[in-house]
Amino acid sequence: MKKELYTAIEIEAPAERVWQVLTDFEQFPDWNPFVRRIKGEAKSGTKLEAYLQPPGGRGMTFRPDVLKAEPNREFRWLGRLFFPGLFDGEHFFIIEPLGPDRVRFTHGELFSGLLVPLLAKSLDTNTRRGFELMNEALKARAENITEPQ
């Protein structure tokens, strides 16, 4: 079974600034209401330790593999619950420039595995809401950072 979840928001900030906020993992506890913590680096081929907590749901720590980390464009990881095929999630963040100081930020996940049917309702509610809250918080942070003079 497979399920896709997509959210998007426009942000009035350059792609470089959005990328900087998105990959400054040390600052996540200060602003990110969904991905509360990440340890590691945004670099293809590395492993992260991430703690996610969707609204209304239980928090969970997992260790995803970074699939892609293209600065100012795309960050993507693959996380698994226990073993491949049970519940896998390919989480992605895409930064699409719409102008010099405006981007479309797409945040989503491709879910697959045996548990997807059992978790589908929670994915459509709690997880989607977590994505939306993170998007809104990223927008607020990226739009309110002032450039050094």
VMD Tcl script that draws the C-alpha trace (Angstrom):
set ca {
  {0.00 0.00 0.00}
  {1.20 3.52 -0.80}
  {0.10 6.98 0.25}
  {1.32 10.44 -0.73}
  {1.07 13.57 1.37}
  {1.89 17.01 -0.10}
  {1.71 20.51 1.35}
  {3.03 23.80 -0.04}
  {3.43 27.41 0.99}
  {4.90 30.51 -0.66}
  {7.64 32.27 1.28}
  {8.82 35.84 0.72}
  {12.53 35.07 1.07}
  {15.38 33.95 -1.20}
  {15.95 30.23 -1.65}
  {19.32 30.50 0.14}
  {17.68 31.84 3.29}
  {14.96 29.17 3.29}
  {17.64 26.47 2.87}
  {19.69 27.96 5.70}
  {16.71 27.87 8.10}
  {15.67 24.38 6.94}
  {19.13 22.87 7.48}
  {20.15 24.71 10.67}
  {19.14 21.73 12.79}
  {20.47 23.19 16.05}
  {17.75 25.87 15.88}
  {14.81 23.47 15.28}
  {13.70 23.38 18.94}
  {13.33 27.19 18.81}
  {10.88 27.30 15.91}
  {9.86 23.93 14.47}
  {6.57 22.60 15.92}
  {6.74 19.28 14.02}
  {10.37 18.19 13.58}
  {11.45 19.00 17.11}
  {15.07 17.80 16.83}
  {17.54 16.58 14.23}
  {21.11 15.48 14.83}
  {23.42 15.04 11.87}
  {24.06 17.01 8.71}
  {22.14 17.68 5.52}
  {24.48 15.71 3.29}
  {23.61 12.88 0.88}
  {24.60 9.47 2.17}
  {24.56 10.40 5.86}
  {22.23 9.22 8.60}
  {20.22 11.56 10.79}
  {18.58 11.13 14.15}
  {15.23 12.91 14.08}
  {12.45 13.40 16.61}
  {9.06 14.20 15.08}
  {5.90 15.02 16.99}
  {2.71 15.58 15.00}
  {-0.03 17.59 16.73}
  {-2.33 15.25 18.61}
  {0.10 12.37 18.09}
  {2.93 10.64 19.88}
  {6.47 11.75 19.26}
  {8.87 9.34 17.61}
  {12.65 9.16 17.16}
  {13.97 7.51 14.03}
  {17.19 7.37 12.04}
  {16.57 8.21 8.38}
  {19.12 8.07 5.58}
  {19.65 11.31 3.67}
  {18.89 10.58 0.01}
  {19.44 14.05 -1.40}
  {20.73 17.37 -0.11}
  {20.95 19.84 -2.97}
  {21.59 23.26 -1.41}
  {18.84 25.83 -1.96}
  {16.70 23.28 -3.85}
  {15.90 19.93 -2.22}
  {16.36 17.92 0.95}
  {15.08 14.33 1.10}
  {15.40 11.42 3.53}
  {14.12 7.86 3.88}
  {12.95 6.64 7.25}
  {11.76 3.17 8.18}
  {9.85 1.73 11.10}
  {11.78 -1.34 12.35}
  {12.45 -2.98 8.96}
  {11.90 -2.21 5.24}
  {8.37 -2.76 4.01}
  {6.58 -2.33 7.33}
  {6.21 1.46 7.23}
  {8.62 3.48 5.09}
  {8.51 7.21 4.53}
  {10.43 9.23 1.95}
  {10.19 12.73 3.41}
  {11.00 15.65 1.12}
  {11.39 19.43 1.15}
  {11.59 21.23 -2.20}
  {12.48 24.91 -2.59}
  {11.33 26.29 -5.94}
  {12.39 29.88 -6.72}
  {9.53 32.05 -7.99}
  {11.65 35.20 -8.11}
  {14.74 36.63 -6.43}
  {13.04 36.88 -3.01}
  {10.16 34.42 -3.27}
  {9.92 30.63 -3.25}
  {7.37 27.87 -3.20}
  {8.22 25.45 -0.41}
  {6.78 21.97 -0.96}
  {6.85 19.61 1.99}
  {5.62 16.06 1.69}
  {6.16 12.38 2.15}
  {5.68 9.21 0.15}
  {4.56 6.42 2.48}
  {4.66 2.70 1.72}
  {4.42 -0.56 3.60}
  {2.09 -2.93 5.37}
  {1.03 -0.45 8.07}
  {-0.02 2.35 5.70}
  {-3.74 1.34 5.66}
  {-3.82 1.28 9.46}
  {-2.18 4.70 9.76}
  {-3.82 6.45 6.78}
  {-6.35 8.44 8.84}
  {-3.67 9.73 11.21}
  {-1.46 10.66 8.24}
  {-4.30 12.68 6.69}
  {-5.02 14.54 9.92}
  {-2.17 14.75 12.46}
  {0.75 14.33 10.08}
  {-0.68 16.71 7.46}
  {-1.32 19.29 10.18}
  {2.26 18.86 11.42}
  {3.56 19.55 7.91}
  {1.37 22.66 7.63}
  {2.46 23.98 11.03}
  {6.12 23.45 10.12}
  {5.60 25.22 6.78}
  {4.00 28.21 8.51}
  {6.78 28.38 11.12}
  {9.49 28.11 8.44}
  {7.80 30.92 6.49}
  {7.66 33.16 9.57}
  {11.29 32.49 10.46}
  {12.68 32.92 6.92}
  {10.68 36.09 6.28}
  {11.74 37.68 9.57}
  {15.49 37.11 9.40}
  {17.23 40.34 8.58}
  {20.35 40.34 6.46}
  {23.56 41.62 8.09}
  {24.39 45.18 7.10}
}
mol new
graphics top color blue
foreach p $ca { graphics top sphere $p radius 0.5 }
foreach p [lrange $ca 0 end-1] q [lrange $ca 1 end] { graphics top cylinder $p $q radius 0.2 }
display resetview
